[in-house]
Amino acid sequence: MYRRLIWSALLVLCLLSGAARVAAQPADDTTRWTPELSMQYHAIQGTAMAPDGQLVAYVVREPLIAGEQSEYRSQIHVASTDGAMNVQYTRGEHSSYSPAFSPDGRHLAFITTRSGTPQVWSMRMQGGEAYQVTDAETGVNSFQWAPNGDQIAYTMTDPKTDAEKQRETERRDVQVVDQEHRYSHLYTTEVAEAADSTRQVQRLTGGDFHVRSFDWAPDGGTLVFAHQPTPDINSGFTEADLSIVPADSGAVTPLVEQPGVDSAPHFSPDGRQVAFTGQGGQPEPVGLNDVYVIPVSGGTPQKLAETPNRSSNLEGWHDNDAVLISEPVRTSSHLFAVPTSGAAPRQLTEGDGLHSTIALAANENQMAYTYENTDTPPNLYVTGLDTYERRQLTTLHEDVPMPPMGRTEVLTWTAPDGTEVEGLITYPIGYEDDDRVPLILSVHGGPAGVYSRSFTGGPGIYMTQVFAQQGYAVLRPNPRGSTGYGKAFRYANVEDWGDGDYEDLMAGVDLMIERDVAHPDSLALMGWSYGGYMTSYAVTKTDRFEAASMGAGLPNLVSMVGTTDIPDYLTAHMGGEFWDNAETYERHSAIYRIDSVTTPTQVLHGAEDDRVPTRQGQEFYRALNRLDVPTEMVIYPRTPHGPREPKLLMDVTPRILNWFDRHLGRVETSE
């Protein structure tokens, strides 16, 4: 207990000391980029389009940070596609999200926590009070209207059994790992306003499998759903199948049963086929999503033409002859139509930037979506599917100050082995050509993440414009292993972590020095998750960085694979289990060569991280401490694999800036 009290006191001191930079800037300063200002750029987290294409519902998430608050609240807004109307539709102290228009467009259903657990509520589009539709014991995970508008289908996680509740009451609630799962299953219920005692609820699935997504047949007679063996996230990396169930209950019929992950089923408009994403009958934990169609009656799935990145996110259908998907394309993201004839995919969106949060109109040839680029914050847009014409519906941030920004460019360079690498460089605010400035090398997570043309002034673990405001250039490379550049590039660092990808990163730094942007004696390094791994590994291979910050890093791959919640993802990258490939795991683990580290390295980690367990950060920190390498460890309370509370998120960038400034000798310039 004494040790716990000491640790808690140290944690509080660490959090308070890191707040110094935030406090140094006035909270109402709108002339400079600060974490407080970046937090005012809110995210659009979901969209839905009315069947006739005349209205779009969208979800705006805002941080609440006044006083003791540190949380997010989401509310639903509705805009007309002619630009005449834009109103906030839900209000109050509880979040509302996942909007969905009824098939006739007269009602809007959504999930809200206003009654405690997340439940589906509905309200008339012309006004009136919302009413509760579901009373799911553990809350609703997802839902979808039936085609006739009289019902919804939804998923709910199994509640605890009476025996489990009794064991908890009697303090005998021991857990047997991997043997006591609570699965998500499929239900239907009537939507018409009624007392809970008269509304009919029908359970459609049960058993030892976990429903992850589903879709109604156009005639409302059946539902198709994807399911995996257990609710564990690791299970979803290796196996998922498709089945069909009658909408009025009955026997579950398998539709696609094969190794690997087959998921995201969507009925064609005529109800004859089901489109889905799959891995072709072979597990691909590193990541692969090709597009397939199969007759509803069953048979052999037909693989459609491969998309550029082969990481399709299925959005729906375009008539009955093409499937609509979205995916990253280098530093942008786009919508594609993939013909069922087998012809090549057609890119439907244009320009550099991110097209995301897509919603399709059921009866119209158009879609709503969000768009942003490095200099433009996200807003809601609409376009036709046959002719791309970006029409803006919202001005979500028109009242938010936008100080001068550090400009961002996309760069390409060549690694020593000839690999072409792309990345983004954000210059300090007010930068003039040939100024040599401090450079931060920022490494993304994944490894199959990607640095894209997202708005650089928005909030995040690393707030790019806040670094630029303090005089740093920020280089964000997409080394081998990144998504957006095709399967071969995404798989190029399998069994090669810390080698080829390291050379990709260093070649980018060298380019910045050659172009007289970066001062070779003022280099810093940071990254979260896989980026934290690369940070830990890089400081064992070079002393060129004056300071480093490892966020949620994994320096010991042997202990990592035995404790993470996604072991199959890691073993896929390492080429097998550690007992069969001990040399590979050790060779790519920073902890086994930590005695070569001289770089002052900060360690940041979440206290409740199951993805990269907190002990990974502690191993590195304690070893550095014993080696007398300058270090500090900051643990964020209540935090899984990245901050989920606004105030904790706002702490990260200032804390890293303090660390970098101190070890680059810049403290006086940032006060």
LUMDRENLUM-299812 format. One line per field, with one value per residue (C-alpha): residue in one letter; residue number from 0; x, y, z. Coordinates in pm, whole numbers, plus 50000, padded with zeros to 5 digits. Each point is the difference from the previous one (the first is absolute). Example, Ala and Ser with C-alpha at 12.3 -4.5 7.8 and 13.67 -1.06 7.14 Angstrom:
voro = c(a|s)
guse = c(0|1)
east = c(51230|50137)
north = c(49550|50344)
up = c(50780|49934)
//
This chain:
voro = c(m|y|r|r|l|i|w|s|a|l|l|v|l|c|l|l|s|g|a|a|r|v|a|a|q|p|a|d|d|t|t|r|w|t|p|e|l|s|m|q|y|h|a|i|q|g|t|a|m|a|p|d|g|q|l|v|a|y|v|v|r|e|p|l|i|a|g|e|q|s|e|y|r|s|q|i|h|v|a|s|t|d|g|a|m|n|v|q|y|t|r|g|e|h|s|s|y|s|p|a|f|s|p|d|g|r|h|l|a|f|i|t|t|r|s|g|t|p|q|v|w|s|m|r|m|q|g|g|e|a|y|q|v|t|d|a|e|t|g|v|n|s|f|q|w|a|p|n|g|d|q|i|a|y|t|m|t|d|p|k|t|d|a|e|k|q|r|e|t|e|r|r|d|v|q|v|v|d|q|e|h|r|y|s|h|l|y|t|t|e|v|a|e|a|a|d|s|t|r|q|v|q|r|l|t|g|g|d|f|h|v|r|s|f|d|w|a|p|d|g|g|t|l|v|f|a|h|q|p|t|p|d|i|n|s|g|f|t|e|a|d|l|s|i|v|p|a|d|s|g|a|v|t|p|l|v|e|q|p|g|v|d|s|a|p|h|f|s|p|d|g|r|q|v|a|f|t|g|q|g|g|q|p|e|p|v|g|l|n|d|v|y|v|i|p|v|s|g|g|t|p|q|k|l|a|e|t|p|n|r|s|s|n|l|e|g|w|h|d|n|d|a|v|l|i|s|e|p|v|r|t|s|s|h|l|f|a|v|p|t|s|g|a|a|p|r|q|l|t|e|g|d|g|l|h|s|t|i|a|l|a|a|n|e|n|q|m|a|y|t|y|e|n|t|d|t|p|p|n|l|y|v|t|g|l|d|t|y|e|r|r|q|l|t|t|l|h|e|d|v|p|m|p|p|m|g|r|t|e|v|l|t|w|t|a|p|d|g|t|e|v|e|g|l|i|t|y|p|i|g|y|e|d|d|d|r|v|p|l|i|l|s|v|h|g|g|p|a|g|v|y|s|r|s|f|t|g|g|p|g|i|y|m|t|q|v|f|a|q|q|g|y|a|v|l|r|p|n|p|r|g|s|t|g|y|g|k|a|f|r|y|a|n|v|e|d|w|g|d|g|d|y|e|d|l|m|a|g|v|d|l|m|i|e|r|d|v|a|h|p|d|s|l|a|l|m|g|w|s|y|g|g|y|m|t|s|y|a|v|t|k|t|d|r|f|e|a|a|s|m|g|a|g|l|p|n|l|v|s|m|v|g|t|t|d|i|p|d|y|l|t|a|h|m|g|g|e|f|w|d|n|a|e|t|y|e|r|h|s|a|i|y|r|i|d|s|v|t|t|p|t|q|v|l|h|g|a|e|d|d|r|v|p|t|r|q|g|q|e|f|y|r|a|l|n|r|l|d|v|p|t|e|m|v|i|y|p|r|t|p|h|g|p|r|e|p|k|l|l|m|d|v|t|p|r|i|l|n|w|f|d|r|h|l|g|r|v|e|t|s|e)
guse = c(0|1|2|3|4|5|6|7|8|9|10|11|12|13|14|15|16|17|18|19|20|21|22|23|24|25|26|27|28|29|30|31|32|33|34|35|36|37|38|39|40|41|42|43|44|45|46|47|48|49|50|51|52|53|54|55|56|57|58|59|60|61|62|63|64|65|66|67|68|69|70|71|72|73|74|75|76|77|78|79|80|81|82|83|84|85|86|87|88|89|90|91|92|93|94|95|96|97|98|99|100|101|102|103|104|105|106|107|108|109|110|111|112|113|114|115|116|117|118|119|120|121|122|123|124|125|126|127|128|129|130|131|132|133|134|135|136|137|138|139|140|141|142|143|144|145|146|147|148|149|150|151|152|153|154|155|156|157|158|159|160|161|162|163|164|165|166|167|168|169|170|171|172|173|174|175|176|177|178|179|180|181|182|183|184|185|186|187|188|189|190|191|192|193|194|195|196|197|198|199|200|201|202|203|204|205|206|207|208|209|210|211|212|213|214|215|216|217|218|219|220|221|222|223|224|225|226|227|228|229|230|231|232|233|234|235|236|237|238|239|240|241|242|243|244|245|246|247|248|249|250|251|252|253|254|255|256|257|258|259|260|261|262|263|264|265|266|267|268|269|270|271|272|273|274|275|276|277|278|279|280|281|282|283|284|285|286|287|288|289|290|291|292|293|294|295|296|297|298|299|300|301|302|303|304|305|306|307|308|309|310|311|312|313|314|315|316|317|318|319|320|321|322|323|324|325|326|327|328|329|330|331|332|333|334|335|336|337|338|339|340|341|342|343|344|345|346|347|348|349|350|351|352|353|354|355|356|357|358|359|360|361|362|363|364|365|366|367|368|369|370|371|372|373|374|375|376|377|378|379|380|381|382|383|384|385|386|387|388|389|390|391|392|393|394|395|396|397|398|399|400|401|402|403|404|405|406|407|408|409|410|411|412|413|414|415|416|417|418|419|420|421|422|423|424|425|426|427|428|429|430|431|432|433|434|435|436|437|438|439|440|441|442|443|444|445|446|447|448|449|450|451|452|453|454|455|456|457|458|459|460|461|462|463|464|465|466|467|468|469|470|471|472|473|474|475|476|477|478|479|480|481|482|483|484|485|486|487|488|489|490|491|492|493|494|495|496|497|498|499|500|501|502|503|504|505|506|507|508|509|510|511|512|513|514|515|516|517|518|519|520|521|522|523|524|525|526|527|528|529|530|531|532|533|534|535|536|537|538|539|540|541|542|543|544|545|546|547|548|549|550|551|552|553|554|555|556|557|558|559|560|561|562|563|564|565|566|567|568|569|570|571|572|573|574|575|576|577|578|579|580|581|582|583|584|585|586|587|588|589|590|591|592|593|594|595|596|597|598|599|600|601|602|603|604|605|606|607|608|609|610|611|612|613|614|615|616|617|618|619|620|621|622|623|624|625|626|627|628|629|630|631|632|633|634|635|636|637|638|639|640|641|642|643|644|645|646|647|648|649|650|651|652|653|654|655|656|657|658|659|660|661|662|663|664|665|666|667|668|669|670)
east = c(50000|50288|50151|49662|49965|50349|49926|49670|50174|50266|49732|49818|50325|50081|49659|50019|50350|49900|49720|50253|50009|49619|49981|50269|49759|49681|49695|49830|50304|49867|50306|50212|49946|49949|49841|49696|49953|50049|49732|49747|50022|49734|49966|49704|49967|49706|49764|49668|49811|49622|49867|49901|50340|49858|50127|50323|50039|50348|50162|50223|50221|50110|50241|49876|50295|49856|50064|50001|49876|50222|49779|49848|49637|49846|49683|49814|49950|49790|50075|49807|50194|49881|50182|49682|49994|50251|49881|50111|49753|50088|50107|50048|50253|50022|50160|49798|50159|49955|49710|49791|49699|49695|49937|49721|50218|49746|50191|50358|50121|50323|50185|50015|50107|49724|49833|50327|50130|50013|49651|49828|49763|49790|49842|49790|50187|49729|50044|49867|50147|50243|49895|50197|49984|50226|50052|50299|50139|50365|49934|49990|50324|49863|49664|49836|49646|49801|49904|49631|50082|49799|50298|50366|50265|50266|50288|50037|50274|49879|49918|50148|49819|49822|50277|50267|49813|49968|50373|50073|49767|50170|50352|50071|50031|50326|50066|50117|50194|49872|49717|49730|49899|49710|49901|49814|49682|49731|49647|49701|49735|49704|50060|49651|49961|49878|50052|50293|49758|49816|50289|50107|50368|50132|50343|50136|50339|50158|50293|50376|50068|50018|49803|50215|49787|49673|49764|49630|49887|49802|49679|50049|49977|50355|50315|50359|50261|50372|50114|50326|50074|50042|49958|50378|50160|50269|49731|49890|50346|49990|49648|49653|49724|49665|49658|49634|49708|49624|49874|49726|50256|50094|50300|50327|50131|50372|50074|50382|50208|50374|50328|50078|49776|49686|49796|49789|49719|49765|49699|49973|49696|49822|50075|50167|50361|50203|50318|50263|50367|50221|50345|49947|49990|50329|50061|50182|50052|50236|49696|49815|49646|49905|49644|49784|49641|49804|49643|49760|49936|50368|50282|50355|50080|50106|50300|49967|50289|50261|49989|50319|50067|49806|49861|49640|49745|49663|49755|49711|49886|49964|49691|50053|50315|50267|50109|50107|50311|50226|50368|50326|50187|50346|49939|49635|49688|49741|49677|50008|49738|50107|49796|49857|50101|50361|50100|50251|49887|49899|50104|49694|50150|50270|50270|50255|49850|49784|49650|49852|49692|49804|49621|49801|49646|49775|49794|50240|50333|50190|50192|50091|50350|50256|50303|50318|50356|50313|49886|49621|49807|49732|49655|49699|49958|49774|50063|49844|50149|50016|50150|50223|49908|50095|49719|50060|49708|50156|50235|50071|50304|49922|50012|50318|50317|50261|50341|50267|50090|50328|49968|49993|50144|50004|50350|50142|50345|50188|50130|50348|49854|49805|49660|49795|49868|49746|49942|49879|50210|49842|50225|50015|49762|50170|50266|50222|50188|50345|49933|50147|49757|49948|49834|49766|49979|49650|49930|49641|49849|49887|50238|49722|49902|50051|50067|49741|49892|49785|49960|50322|49835|49768|50034|50190|50272|50250|49864|50203|49934|50081|50346|50028|49902|50298|50246|50023|49972|49810|50082|49733|50117|49807|50272|49960|49720|49768|49656|49891|50277|49878|50034|50365|50108|49782|50162|50353|50104|49886|50290|50184|49892|50274|50201|49859|49741|50275|50198|49687|49967|50365|50003|49718|50198|50306|49793|49889|50361|50113|49729|50121|49673|50120|50298|50195|50070|49634|49816|49725|49798|49653|49737|49705|49932|50200|50140|50106|50160|50198|50100|50136|50180|50147|50168|50183|50139|50093|50089|49909|49684|50041|49676|49729|49648|49868|49620|49840|50310|50081|50374|49979|49820|50031|49814|49772|49865|49918|49803|49842|49635|50101|50273|49911|50065|50348|50086|49892|50255|50272|49947|49885|50000|50289|50094|50058|50158|50178|50285|49758|49814|50316|50176|49706|49952|50159|50027|50272|50229|49900|50353|50084|49746|50128|49706|49788|49672|49662|49750|49622|49742|49637|49929|49735|50162|49923|50128|50353|50001|50138|50283|50155|50060|50115|50259|50158|49980|50154|50283|50080|49992|50245|50226|49992|49849|49780|49639|49661|49685|49650|49700|49661|49725|49683|50168|50004|50206|49995|49830|49619|49945|50047|50214|50235|50021|50088|50283|50202|50131|50104|50173|50199|50088|50135|50217|50129|50066|50194|50230|50038|50098|49691|49830|50049|49839|49677|49918)
north = c(50000|50234|49943|50068|50328|50111|49904|50192|50308|49983|49961|50313|50197|49888|50106|50336|50074|49928|50253|50282|50070|50003|50246|50217|50095|50191|49774|50255|50058|49978|50137|49688|49628|49845|49672|50198|50152|49672|49840|50247|49825|49737|49668|49877|49641|49861|50084|49873|50105|50008|49757|50284|50165|50329|49983|49893|49922|50029|49965|50268|49905|50278|49988|50118|50129|50265|49953|49634|49884|49803|49811|50010|50054|49921|50153|49954|50280|49995|50193|50024|49921|50322|50198|50166|49838|49886|49943|49816|49716|49851|50178|49938|49852|49662|49908|49903|49830|49742|50179|49805|50121|49776|49857|50255|50284|50107|49894|50017|49728|50024|49859|50207|49951|50220|49701|49862|49728|50069|49947|50072|50296|50142|50335|50145|50215|50265|50038|49853|49813|49716|49665|49696|49700|49745|49896|49773|49884|50064|50273|50007|49963|50073|50004|50023|50074|49722|50079|50041|50243|49806|49840|50042|49733|50059|49827|49968|49843|49708|50103|49826|49686|49973|49767|50257|50274|49777|49923|50375|50062|49726|50116|49671|50159|49845|50009|49717|50164|49942|49776|50242|50219|50238|49995|50259|49866|50118|50113|50169|50221|50207|50372|50145|50200|49764|49898|49767|49730|49999|50046|49661|49904|49697|49846|49867|49851|49822|49776|50015|50261|50378|50210|50283|50149|49932|50116|49961|49840|50252|49798|49992|49622|49920|50153|49920|50037|49960|49818|49902|49723|50224|50368|50036|50248|49745|49762|50261|50004|49633|49868|50123|49840|50103|49849|50073|49990|50052|50333|49827|49761|49654|49798|50174|49900|50035|50209|50028|49761|50002|50087|50367|50299|50057|50293|50313|49833|50217|49878|50121|50224|49712|49763|49739|50043|50084|50205|49966|50052|49698|49850|49726|49699|50069|50189|50329|50159|50261|50139|49925|50088|49908|50029|49694|49928|49680|49898|50001|49634|49926|49870|50108|50366|50204|50222|50340|50202|50099|50356|50209|49933|49674|50130|50062|50147|49897|50291|49849|49940|50216|49853|49623|50002|50159|49995|50326|49998|50259|49960|50195|50098|50119|50306|50043|49783|49943|49825|49735|49809|49637|49842|49654|49920|49978|50324|50233|50224|50358|50281|50219|50277|50244|50218|49971|49957|49768|49893|49817|49940|49911|49967|49893|50098|49698|50150|50253|49977|50208|49984|50212|49995|50198|50152|50156|50066|50124|50364|49951|49867|49734|50098|49822|49979|49836|49882|49793|49659|50030|50350|50113|50349|50093|50208|50118|49975|50116|50267|49821|50206|50343|50156|49820|50212|49880|50155|49985|49639|49828|49886|49629|49830|49642|49870|49690|49854|49678|49766|49844|49679|50195|49999|50312|50161|50280|50230|50341|50287|50281|50304|50231|50294|50285|49772|50145|49788|49880|50066|49708|49914|49727|49696|49749|49659|49872|49629|49876|49691|49678|49922|50011|50353|50294|50369|50162|50346|50051|50347|50086|50243|49746|49815|49675|49830|50206|50347|50092|50374|50035|49856|50233|50296|49924|50010|49630|49845|49669|49718|49729|49716|49698|49731|49646|49830|50302|49970|50195|49872|49649|49655|49945|50322|49923|49657|50125|50021|49648|49847|50328|50238|50249|49930|50110|50225|50160|50073|50154|50235|50099|50070|50249|50173|50010|50164|50276|50064|50000|50254|50229|49965|49801|50085|49672|50078|50074|49678|49844|49680|49894|49737|49817|49623|49863|50352|49952|49670|50175|50272|49743|49812|50307|50126|49665|50047|50369|50291|50264|50103|50242|49881|49738|49932|49642|49984|49661|49835|49629|49953|49630|49793|49678|50132|50201|49699|49827|50291|50199|49951|49956|49731|49868|50341|50005|49638|50065|50280|49794|49693|49764|49933|50122|49649|49909|50335|50114|50157|50208|50132|50086|50155|50237|50087|50319|49869|49751|50279|50270|50036|50193|50277|50347|50209|50164|49808|50082|49717|50062|49726|49939|49835|49768|49908|49644|50050|50088|49918|50265|49770|50050|50365|49919|49751|50265|50275|49793|49879|50356|50114|49729|50099|50365|50109|50310|49880|50055|49788|50145|49771|50131|49877|49833|49985|49701|50012|50378|50280|49996|50302|50351|50134|49703|50032|50368|49909|49792|50258|50260|49729|49884|50361|50051|49690|50094|50365|49900|49758|50207|50303|50197|50059|50373|50027|49831|50181)
up = c(50000|50082|49655|49837|50188|49894|49638|50004|50138|49730|49734|50118|50006|49645|49870|50172|49877|49641|50024|50027|49628|49976|50287|49841|49720|50087|49968|49773|49772|49644|49825|50043|49963|50342|50110|50120|49656|49814|50220|49858|49662|50055|49824|49792|50110|49805|49715|49865|49687|49961|49737|49764|50041|50130|50360|50167|50369|50144|50341|50152|50294|50235|50296|50338|50205|50231|50371|50098|49660|49764|49759|49652|49909|49663|49857|49672|49748|49682|49680|49675|49684|49835|50270|50131|50345|50262|50358|50312|50048|50339|50318|50368|50236|49828|49670|49694|49698|49719|49825|49746|49797|49974|49652|49940|50131|50261|50311|50121|50234|50196|50298|50316|50360|50141|50172|50137|49770|49623|49855|49669|50005|49717|49921|49719|49751|50021|50375|50322|50291|49949|50142|50105|49765|50171|50358|49945|50334|49913|49745|49620|49804|49650|49820|49657|49880|49837|49637|50093|50282|50260|50171|50071|50043|50261|50175|50375|50211|50209|50358|50300|50101|50334|50115|49907|50184|50305|49997|49991|50292|50201|49900|49820|49657|49884|49627|49778|49718|49643|50120|50112|49706|49967|49635|49796|49840|49764|50098|49839|50155|49891|49958|50043|50319|50270|50358|50052|50112|49666|49755|49861|50024|49811|50049|49671|50086|50294|50072|50017|49734|49993|49748|49864|49717|49815|49724|49917|49674|49788|50047|50378|50013|50109|50140|49912|50270|50059|50311|50165|50252|50305|50090|50046|49763|49915|49874|49750|49841|49909|49937|49908|49793|49850|50073|49927|50244|49945|50129|50201|50158|49893|49901|49922|49655|49918|49689|50002|50210|49934|50173|50043|50060|49789|50122|49934|49798|49789|49801|49642|49931|49822|50289|49782|50110|50307|49975|50270|50070|50040|50003|49743|50230|50177|50324|49937|50345|49854|49817|49675|49888|49644|49867|49927|49902|50050|49907|50294|49925|50064|49786|49933|50075|49697|50060|49832|49860|50257|50129|50019|50369|50042|50331|49897|50237|49856|49976|49800|49642|49689|49832|49967|49793|50221|50363|50164|50219|50161|50084|50044|49684|50096|50222|49891|50022|49728|49904|49726|49804|49951|49714|50056|49642|50110|49829|50163|50288|49919|50231|50064|50214|49899|50149|50277|50345|50206|49890|50296|50219|49685|49986|49692|49900|49948|49716|49852|49822|50255|50324|50300|50144|50193|49833|50138|49897|50176|49999|50010|50302|49945|49881|49853|49623|49744|49645|49727|49936|49621|49998|50283|50118|50354|50153|50356|50245|50327|50128|50323|50096|49857|50349|50108|49972|49751|50065|49729|49929|49928|49640|49922|49693|49876|49930|49832|50056|49935|50273|49966|49850|49736|50175|49924|50317|50038|50292|50111|50129|50201|50029|50301|49985|49819|49854|49729|49747|50104|50368|50193|50278|50258|49842|50164|49832|50082|49937|49964|50160|49845|49843|49740|50091|49767|50031|49776|49889|50305|50148|50182|50242|50157|50331|50037|50198|49801|49914|49694|49989|50370|49927|49698|50218|50224|49709|49915|49657|50018|49757|49981|49773|49872|50009|49866|50191|49966|49847|49690|49773|49914|50155|49907|50173|50303|50036|49929|50365|50101|50197|49937|50277|50078|49687|49663|50164|50210|49683|49842|50296|50014|49624|50057|50275|49776|49726|50237|50095|49636|49917|50279|50190|50302|50215|50040|50367|50085|49926|50213|49966|50114|49929|50153|49995|49704|49980|50361|49901|49725|50247|50246|49724|49831|50316|50026|49646|49987|50226|49741|50191|50289|50161|49948|50129|49996|50022|50076|49857|49989|50052|50096|49737|50201|50305|49769|49811|50327|50146|49714|49902|49632|50004|49653|49844|50150|49914|49641|49978|50170|49781|50275|50374|50214|50111|49635|49907|50314|49806|49789|50304|50189|49701|49945|50370|50126|50354|49900|49879|50243|50137|49683|50070|50085|49875|50274|49958|50148|50055|49980|50057|50088|50335|49851|49669|49888|49647|50114|50371|50232|50108|49655|50078|50352|49872|49781|50259|50279|49776|49888|50361|50105|49711|50115|49668|50053|50006|50155|49997|49997|50048|49894|50235|49866|49660|49761|49678|49978|50199|49995|50221|49853|50282|49986|49622|50037|50235|49751|49751|50263|50200|49697|49914|50350|49964|49655|50088|50308|49821|49684|50210|49895|50335|49986|49653|50102|50320)
//
